[in-house]
Amino acid sequence: MMKLYSFFNSSTSYRVRIALALKGLEYEYLPLNIRTGIQDEEAFSAVNPMNGVPVLEDDDFRLTQSMAILQYLDDKYPEPKLLPQEIEKKAQVLSFCQIIASDMHPINNLKVLKYLVQKLNVNEEQKTAWYQHWITKGFTAIERKLEESYSGNFCFGDELSLADVCLIPQYANAQRMGCDLDSFVLSKKVFDKCLELDAFKKADPKQQPDFIA
């Protein structure tokens, strides 16, 4: 059985949980409370030198970085396929994903926010402004992408893709942080539709064994 190092509120872990659920793959959930700093201890550094989640173990194969994990799962367990086979559409889906995975999430994740506060003495108001600025910029780009690709229930037509897998955790985080998302109408439509599906319900942070209210 696969193992997944995860934290309930980690959006990158959330991505992987969605993909695992969509593909019907069972796994052992290994909780890691990144709020406490346990990920920086030497024992976990041996598992992931970048000291973060998710980490997937599939037999004797270990993989870090959510986007690499998602592509690995799609290659090894191809049903349902989450990356299109057609070259240009596949590239468009990955481009959409990277807005979230490369431009939005990395500068708004927990370790960056902690560094802003603890090392650069940014106050809470400034930290919130930082977070909301990048959320607004990112979702503005996403919404423009969706104006081109949204033609059914999901980001790219009527079939789920990695675009939806990446969008839902980022939207949920932005909601949780109190960001103004009213302008992002298509993103909200995709978010609401995905949350109706069992796989997304199963992967939801509130359904994880390490959930903290």
N, C-alpha and C positions, 0 to 999 in steps of 0.2 A: 504493500500500500504506500502511496506517495505521502510525503510529509510536507506541511506548509508552516513555516515560521511566519506569524502574522500578528497584527495588532488590530483590534476591532475597528478603530477609528482611522487607521492608515488608509488613505485613498488608493495607494499603490497596491496594498494587500487586497483591498476591496475589488480592484480590477481583476486580480487573479482569482479570487473566490467566485466572481461572476462567471469567468470563463470555465472554471472547473465545474460549476453547477450547470451551465449550459451544456457541457459535454457529458454530464452525468458521471463524473469521475469522483470516486471516493478518496478521501485523504485523512491523515491524522493532523489535527489542528494543534500546533505548538505555539501557545501564546507568549508574546514578548512585550511587556509593558514599557514602551519606549518613553513614556513620560517620566519614568523613574531613573533613566540612564543606564539600565541594565545592559542595553545593547553595546555600550562602550567598554564593558568588562572584557578582559582578555579571552575568556572562554568563548564568547560569541564572536570576537574579532577573528578567531580561527575559522569560524563558519562564514562570516562575511566581513572582509577587511574594511568595507565602507560603513560597517556598524549600523545597518538598517534592515528593514523588512520591505518586501517579502523575500524569503528564500525558499525555493522548492527543492525537495529531494525526491528523486524518482529512482528507486533502488540505489545504486551506487553513484548516480549522477546528481550533482548539486549545481544549482543555477541561481544567480542573483539577478536583480534588475527586472522590474515588472514587464517591460516591453519585450525583453529577450525571453522571459518565461512565457508570455502570451504567444509569441511566435513559435516557440518550442512545442507548446501544447497543441497549437493548431497544425503543426507539421506531423507530430507523432500521433495525435488523436483527432483526425480530421473531420469527425462528424459531431455536430454540425460545423461546417467550414465557416470561419469568422474572417478570413481574408479572401477576397475574391481571387479567382484565377486569372482573370483578364488583366493584363499588365497595367494599363492606364488606370483602371478603377482601383486596383490594389494600391497603386502609388497614391491615389487621391485619399483612400482610407488611411494610409499610413501618415500622410501629410496632416490630415485632420487630427489623428492621434498625437502627433508630435507637438501640435499647438499646446496641448494639455501636458504631455509628458516632458517636453523640453522647455517650453516658454512659461507655463503657468505654475505647475506644481513645484518645480525645484526652488523657486525663489519665495514660495509661500509655505514651505513645509515646516514642521515643528523645529528642526534644528536651526533653520535660518531665523525663524521668529525668536527663538531663545537667544541666539547670538546677537540679534538686534537689541534685545532688552538687556541681556546680562553683560555683554562686552562693549556695546556702543552706546549704552544708556538711553536708548530710545524709550519714550514713555508709552503707555498703553494707547493713548489717542493717536500717536504717530504710528505705532505698530498697526493699528486698525486701518489707518489711512493707507499705509503701505500695502496691506493685504487687499483692500478693496480696489486700489488703483490697478493692480495686476489682474485681479479678477475681472474688472470691467474691461480692460484692454483685451484680455484673452477671450472673453465671451462675446465681445464685439466682433472679433475675427471669426469665432465659431459661428455666430449668427449669419455672417456674410457667406461663410462656406455652406451653411444649411440652406440659404436662399437658392443656391445652385443645385444642391444634392437631395434636399428633402422632397420626396414625392409619394410617400406612403406613410408608414407608421414610425419608421426609424430614420437614422441619419442618412442612410443611402437606400432609399426605397423601402420595400416590404420585408427585406431580409436583414436580420441582425448582423452586425459586423463588429470588429474591434473598436470602431468609432463609438458605438453605443456603450461598449464595455468601459471605455475611458471616460466618456462624457458623464455618465450617471454618478460615479464617485466624486468627480470634481464639482458637479452641480450640488450634490448633497453637502459637500464641505462648505461651499459658498453660502448655502442656505443656513447651515449651522452657525456660520460666522456672521450672520446678519447682513449679508451683502444685498444691495438693491438689484434684483434680477428681473424687474418688471419689463424691461425693454427686450428681453431675450425670449420672445414668444415661441419660436420654433424649438429652442432648447428645452423649454418647459413642456412642450407637447411630447417630445421624445422622452423626457424624464418621466412624465406621468404614464405614458404607454408602457415603458419598460418596467415600471414598478408594479404593473398589473401581472407580470409574469412570475411564475414560481421560482425560477432560477435567481432572479434579482431579489425576490423576497428572502430566499435562503441565504444569499450572500450579504444581506443587509447588516450593518454594524450591530443593530439591536438584537440580532439573532445569534451572535457569536458568543461562545462560552466565556470569553473574557470581557464581555460588555460591562461598562461602568456607567451607571446612570448619571 
